[in-house]
Amino acid sequence: MWPAQVPEDSSRPLNPTQPVVPRPGRHRRPMTAPKTPKEKASKKKRIILTVLVVVVLLGILVTAAYFIKQLIDSKYFFCKRSVKFIPIDKACDGNNDCSGGEDELTCLSSFKVNTTFPVRLMTARQLLQVYSPGPGWRSVCSDDWAEQHTRTACKQLGYTYKPKSTSVKVDTLLPTLKTGPFTAIRPGTTKTPIHQATIDRSVCKSGSVVSLSCSDCGEVGFQDRVVGGSDAFIEDWPWQVSLQQGGQHTCGGSLVSPRWVITAAHCFTGSKKELSRWRVVSGRTYIGTLGGSYVDRIILNANYDPARNDYDIAMMRLSSPISVGVSRKPVCLPPKAFSLPPESSMSVTGWGYLEEKGKVSPTLQKASIPLIGRPKCASPTVYGSSITKRMICAGFLNGGVDACQGDSGGPLVYFTSSQWHLVGVVSWGVGCARERKPGVYSNVEEMLNWIRTVVEKNP
């Protein structure tokens, strides 16, 4: 007989599973309490503070780098090819101190005009005249004159914007112009330079001559360094620019086209001959050093005489044209025979010294001063024989209001009809605002032939 069976231990599972081997590194994260709003705000503040510190440090580094560069640029010229610095005085000194004469390539130049620019405007009525050897200057008749001729003539004269022409009756002209000589346009010459497109006439068939208005130069809203002046706004004097070397205001200047500035030759003496050092800052009431236009030409009048301050005029060409607007706009060049009477009210502007031996003004200044006749200015009790035909005087003989250091090269302007004209360039004087020592300015009218030829030769 089989023995009775003993039941097996029921503690063993019916479907045993494989033993679980613990795997390291996969523990559950302990439970944590959620962050309070206060802790979140504190963390956000720390992030913002860190960002601000980084931004401030970067700003300090950029500012330091800028001023270090300005300091180096004011003392040294960097030769890129030979990778070395030379003293700035050695740049543009006539000697090749860099490999390949790199230090002599971007320097100011001088130009002497020995020809007559063949187109001009005459008197305040802007009468068109053309020139050719032999016949000389002749007024252009309105006979057969067309709109294309207007555009062609104005293009020859420089800055052009919506040019237009009008007819002026010959019998209303000055006695010296009534009898000619005259010339008129030949048919089929609309694109020929005006001075080459005419044929001489004894009289104008139409009985009138051409007057031109070539641009919106010198047009501003109605609105005076300068010693004894007052604060000005650049929108009222939008041709005024600051010429800066190494980030320092050195001279003033005047826009006469979107790409050309007229200033004084004496602004470029000493170590101021290297082009890359210069910037032309425009469109600002408050003088600043950042930005500005680069310069690719500085041309001095080759007749400039430093000892006598004669022919004290220069032109700067901007590397690219400025954008014309309310705070940047060229001033008009004067016509020939502008014939301003003594005591005519002029305006001078600039950031120069507010007093003799003073300091540069941070904001643009203006002053109204009268023109002083040549006989009076060249009298022995004023400047005597120091005054040449290339100079005009303006100011008060009892002193008080005058241009001064830092205004050099800046504009002396005169308002007629609806436009301001550049009649003078701040040149020299004895002291500032002294009695019987008024300001002396380069006579722009006498330099027109040189100015227009420079622009034509450097398109």
C-alpha positions in Angstrom: 0.0 0.0 0.0 1.3 3.3 -1.0 2.1 5.7 1.8 -0.2 8.8 2.1 1.2 11.9 0.2 2.1 15.0 2.1 1.1 18.2 0.5 3.9 20.4 -0.8 4.7 23.8 0.8 2.2 26.2 -0.7 4.4 29.2 -0.2 6.1 28.8 -3.6 4.3 30.7 -6.4 2.6 28.7 -9.1 4.4 30.9 -11.8 7.7 31.8 -10.4 9.4 34.9 -12.0 13.0 35.5 -12.7 14.9 37.0 -9.8 15.2 40.8 -10.1 18.8 42.0 -10.0 19.2 45.5 -8.8 20.5 48.0 -11.4 22.7 50.7 -10.2 22.2 54.4 -11.0 18.5 54.4 -11.6 17.2 55.7 -8.2 14.1 57.8 -8.0 14.6 61.4 -7.3 13.7 62.4 -3.8 10.5 64.5 -3.5 11.2 68.3 -3.1 9.0 71.1 -2.1 8.0 73.6 -5.0 9.9 76.9 -5.2 8.3 79.9 -3.7 7.7 83.1 -5.8 10.3 84.8 -3.7 13.0 82.3 -4.6 12.1 82.6 -8.3 12.3 86.4 -8.2 15.7 86.2 -6.5 17.1 83.8 -9.2 15.7 86.1 -12.0 17.4 89.1 -10.3 20.7 87.2 -10.2 20.5 86.5 -14.0 19.6 90.1 -14.8 22.4 91.4 -12.6 24.9 89.0 -14.3 23.8 90.1 -17.8 24.1 93.8 -16.8 27.6 93.3 -15.4 28.6 91.5 -18.6 27.1 94.3 -20.7 28.8 97.0 -18.6 32.2 95.2 -18.8 31.9 94.9 -22.6 30.9 98.5 -22.8 34.0 99.5 -20.8 36.2 97.3 -23.0 34.8 98.7 -26.2 35.1 102.3 -25.0 38.7 101.7 -23.8 39.5 100.1 -27.1 38.1 103.1 -29.0 40.0 105.7 -27.0 43.2 103.6 -27.2 42.8 103.4 -31.0 42.2 107.2 -31.1 45.3 107.8 -29.0 47.4 105.5 -31.2 45.9 107.0 -34.4 46.8 110.5 -33.2 50.4 109.6 -32.7 51.2 106.9 -35.2 50.5 105.7 -38.8 50.1 102.0 -39.2 51.9 100.5 -42.2 49.7 97.5 -43.2 52.1 95.9 -45.7 55.2 96.0 -43.4 53.0 95.7 -40.2 54.6 98.5 -38.3 53.9 101.8 -36.7 55.7 105.0 -37.7 55.3 108.5 -36.1 52.4 110.4 -37.6 54.8 113.2 -38.5 56.5 110.9 -41.0 53.3 110.2 -42.9 53.0 112.5 -45.9 56.4 114.1 -45.4 57.7 113.2 -48.9 59.7 110.2 -47.8 58.7 106.5 -48.1 58.8 105.3 -44.5 56.5 102.3 -45.2 56.9 99.5 -47.6 55.9 100.6 -51.1 55.5 104.2 -49.9 52.2 103.4 -48.3 52.5 106.4 -46.0 52.7 108.8 -49.0 49.7 107.4 -50.9 46.7 108.9 -49.0 47.8 112.5 -48.6 46.4 115.9 -49.3 47.3 117.6 -52.6 47.3 121.0 -54.1 45.9 122.3 -57.3 46.6 125.4 -59.3 44.1 126.5 -61.9 45.4 128.0 -65.1 42.3 127.8 -67.2 38.9 129.6 -67.1 35.9 127.5 -66.1 33.6 128.1 -69.1 30.2 128.4 -67.3 29.1 130.9 -64.7 26.1 132.7 -63.2 26.2 136.5 -63.1 24.8 138.9 -60.6 22.1 138.2 -58.0 19.7 137.5 -61.0 21.7 134.3 -61.8 22.3 135.2 -65.5 23.9 132.4 -67.4 27.2 133.2 -69.2 29.6 131.0 -71.2 33.3 131.6 -72.0 35.6 130.7 -74.8 39.0 132.2 -75.7 38.7 135.2 -77.9 35.1 136.3 -77.5 35.4 135.9 -73.7 32.3 135.9 -71.5 28.8 136.2 -73.2 25.3 136.1 -71.9 23.2 133.3 -73.2 20.0 134.3 -75.1 16.7 132.6 -74.4 16.4 131.8 -78.1 15.7 128.1 -78.7 16.5 127.3 -75.1 15.1 124.0 -73.9 14.7 122.1 -70.6 17.5 119.8 -71.6 19.8 122.8 -71.9 18.9 123.8 -68.3 19.8 120.3 -67.0 23.1 120.3 -69.0 24.2 123.8 -67.8 23.3 123.1 -64.1 25.1 119.8 -64.2 28.2 121.7 -65.3 27.8 124.1 -62.4 27.7 121.3 -59.7 25.0 120.4 -57.3 21.7 120.0 -59.1 18.2 119.4 -57.8 15.1 120.2 -59.9 16.8 122.8 -62.1 14.7 125.4 -63.8 15.3 128.4 -66.0 13.5 131.7 -66.5 13.9 134.5 -69.1 15.1 137.9 -68.2 14.4 140.9 -70.5 17.6 142.4 -71.8 16.3 145.9 -71.3 16.0 145.3 -67.6 19.7 144.3 -67.2 22.5 146.4 -65.8 23.9 148.9 -68.3 27.1 146.8 -68.6 25.1 143.8 -69.7 22.5 145.3 -71.9 24.7 145.6 -74.9 26.1 142.1 -74.7 28.1 140.4 -76.0 25.5 137.6 -76.5 25.4 134.0 -77.7 22.6 131.5 -78.4 22.1 127.8 -78.5 22.6 126.0 -81.8 19.7 123.6 -82.8 20.3 119.9 -82.0 22.8 120.5 -79.2 20.8 119.5 -76.2 23.5 117.1 -74.8 26.5 119.1 -75.8 28.2 121.1 -73.0 26.7 124.5 -72.9 29.8 126.5 -73.7 30.4 124.3 -76.8 26.8 124.5 -78.0 26.4 128.2 -78.7 26.9 130.6 -81.6 27.6 134.3 -81.1 24.8 136.9 -81.7 24.8 140.6 -81.8 21.3 140.7 -80.2 18.9 138.2 -78.7 16.0 137.5 -81.1 13.8 136.8 -78.1 14.9 140.0 -76.4 15.7 138.0 -73.2 18.6 136.0 -71.7 18.6 132.9 -69.5 18.6 132.9 -65.7 19.2 129.6 -63.9 18.1 128.1 -60.6 19.9 124.8 -60.3 19.1 123.4 -56.9 17.5 123.8 -53.5 20.9 124.8 -52.0 20.7 127.3 -49.2 17.0 126.9 -48.5 16.1 126.6 -44.8 13.3 127.6 -42.5 13.4 131.1 -41.0 15.4 131.4 -37.8 23.1 134.3 -35.4 31.3 130.1 -32.2 31.5 132.8 -32.5 32.1 135.4 -29.8 29.0 137.3 -28.8 26.8 134.9 -30.6 23.9 132.7 -29.5 22.9 129.0 -29.7 21.9 127.8 -33.2 20.2 124.7 -34.6 21.8 122.7 -37.4 18.5 122.7 -39.3 18.9 126.4 -39.8 22.5 126.1 -41.0 22.5 122.5 -42.5 25.7 123.1 -44.6 27.8 123.6 -41.4 30.1 120.7 -40.7 32.8 119.8 -38.2 36.2 118.7 -39.5 37.8 116.4 -37.0 41.2 114.8 -36.8 41.8 112.0 -34.4 38.3 112.6 -32.9 39.0 116.2 -32.1 37.1 119.2 -33.7 39.7 121.1 -35.6 37.9 123.3 -38.1 34.6 124.2 -39.6 33.5 123.7 -43.2 30.6 124.1 -45.6 28.8 121.6 -47.7 28.5 122.9 -51.3 27.3 119.6 -52.8 26.5 116.2 -51.3 30.1 115.2 -51.7 32.2 118.4 -51.5 33.1 120.6 -48.5 34.8 124.0 -48.7 37.1 125.0 -45.8 40.4 126.9 -45.2 43.8 125.8 -46.4 45.4 126.7 -43.0 43.5 123.9 -41.3 45.9 121.4 -42.8 49.3 122.6 -41.6 51.8 120.4 -39.7 50.9 116.7 -39.3 47.4 117.1 -40.7 48.1 115.9 -44.2 47.1 112.2 -44.0 43.5 111.6 -45.3 42.6 108.7 -43.1 42.9 110.9 -39.9 40.0 113.1 -41.0 36.3 112.8 -40.6 33.6 115.2 -41.6 30.7 115.3 -39.1 27.5 116.7 -40.5 23.9 117.2 -39.3 24.6 117.9 -35.7 23.8 120.8 -33.4 25.9 119.4 -30.5 29.4 118.6 -31.5 30.2 114.9 -31.3 33.2 112.7 -32.3 31.6 109.5 -33.3 30.7 108.6 -36.9 31.2 111.1 -39.6 32.1 110.8 -43.3 35.4 109.5 -44.5 37.5 111.7 -46.9 39.2 110.6 -50.1 40.5 114.0 -51.3 41.8 117.1 -49.6 42.9 119.7 -52.2 44.5 123.0 -51.2 44.7 126.0 -53.5 48.3 125.8 -54.7 48.6 129.6 -54.4 48.0 129.5 -50.7 50.5 131.7 -48.9 50.7 130.9 -45.2 52.8 134.0 -44.5 50.1 136.3 -45.8 47.0 134.1 -45.4 46.3 134.6 -49.1 44.3 132.1 -51.2 43.3 130.5 -47.9 40.9 127.9 -49.3 40.7 124.1 -49.6 38.2 121.5 -50.6 37.5 118.0 -49.2 35.8 115.3 -51.1 33.7 112.8 -49.1 34.2 109.1 -49.8 30.5 108.8 -50.4 27.8 111.5 -50.8 25.8 112.6 -47.7 22.0 112.1 -47.7 20.5 115.6 -48.2 17.8 116.4 -45.7 16.6 119.0 -43.2 19.9 118.9 -41.2 22.2 118.2 -44.1 22.0 120.5 -47.2 24.5 122.3 -49.3 24.8 126.1 -49.3 24.8 128.0 -52.6 27.9 129.3 -54.2 27.6 133.0 -54.9 27.2 134.2 -58.5 29.9 136.4 -60.0 29.5 140.2 -59.4 27.2 139.6 -56.4 28.0 143.2 -55.5 27.2 143.2 -51.8 27.1 146.8 -50.4 29.1 147.6 -47.2 27.1 147.0 -44.0 25.2 144.1 -45.6 24.2 141.7 -42.8 26.1 138.4 -42.8 25.9 135.4 -40.6 28.8 133.3 -39.3 28.5 130.0 -37.5 30.7 127.5 -35.8 31.7 125.6 -32.6 34.9 127.7 -32.0 36.0 129.5 -28.9 33.4 131.6 -27.1 36.1 134.0 -26.1 39.7 134.7 -26.9 41.9 132.0 -25.3 38.7 130.2 -24.3 37.4 126.7 -25.2 35.3 125.1 -27.9 31.6 125.5 -27.7 29.7 122.2 -27.3 26.7 123.6 -29.3 26.7 125.4 -32.6 26.8 129.2 -32.3 25.6 131.9 -34.7 26.2 135.6 -35.0 25.0 138.4 -37.3 27.8 140.7 -38.4 28.0 143.5 -41.1 30.2 143.4 -44.2 33.0 145.9 -43.9 34.0 147.7 -47.1 37.5 147.0 -48.5 38.7 150.7 -48.3 37.8 150.7 -44.6 39.3 147.3 -43.8 42.5 148.0 -45.7 43.0 151.4 -44.0 46.1 151.9 -42.0 44.2 151.9 -38.7 42.7 148.4 -39.4 44.7 145.9 -41.5 46.3 148.0 -44.1 48.1 146.2 -47.0 47.5 142.8 -45.4 44.1 142.7 -47.1 44.2 141.3 -50.6 41.6 140.8 -53.3 41.0 137.3 -52.1 39.8 138.6 -48.7 36.8 140.3 -47.3 36.2 141.7 -43.8 33.1 141.4 -41.6 32.4 142.4 -38.1 32.1 145.4 -35.8 35.0 147.8 -35.6 34.2 148.4 -32.0 34.6 144.6 -31.4 32.3 142.3 -29.4 31.2 139.8 -32.0 33.6 137.7 -34.1 34.7 134.3 -35.3 37.5 132.7 -33.3 39.8 129.7 -33.0 37.9 126.5 -34.0 35.7 128.4 -36.4 38.4 128.4 -39.1 37.2 127.1 -42.4 33.6 127.7 -41.5 30.9 129.7 -43.4 30.2 133.3 -43.7 26.8 133.4 -45.5 24.5 136.0 -46.9 20.7 135.7 -47.5 19.1 136.9 -50.7 15.7 136.1 -52.1 15.1 132.6 -50.7 18.6 131.2 -50.5 21.8 131.5 -48.4 25.0 132.0 -50.3 28.6 131.2 -49.1 30.4 134.5 -49.5 33.3 133.9 -47.1 35.4 131.2 -45.4 36.7 132.0 -41.8 40.4 132.7 -42.4 42.2 135.0 -39.9 42.2 138.0 -37.6 44.1 139.5 -34.8 42.7 138.0 -31.6 38.9 137.6 -31.3 36.4 140.4 -31.2 39.0 143.0 -30.6 38.4 146.7 -31.4 39.3 147.6 -35.0 40.4 144.0 -35.6 37.4 142.4 -37.4 37.4 138.9 -38.8 39.0 138.3 -42.2 37.4 135.8 -44.6 38.5 134.2 -47.9 36.5 135.8 -50.7 34.6 132.9 -52.3 33.5 134.9 -55.3 37.2 135.4 -56.2 37.8 131.6 -55.9 34.8 130.4 -57.9 36.9 129.5 -61.0 39.2 127.4 -58.8 36.3 125.8 -56.9 34.4 124.7 -60.0 37.5 123.5 -61.8 38.5 121.3 -58.8 35.0 119.7 -58.8 35.2 119.1 -62.6 38.6 117.5 -62.4 37.7 115.2 -59.5 34.3 113.7 -60.5 
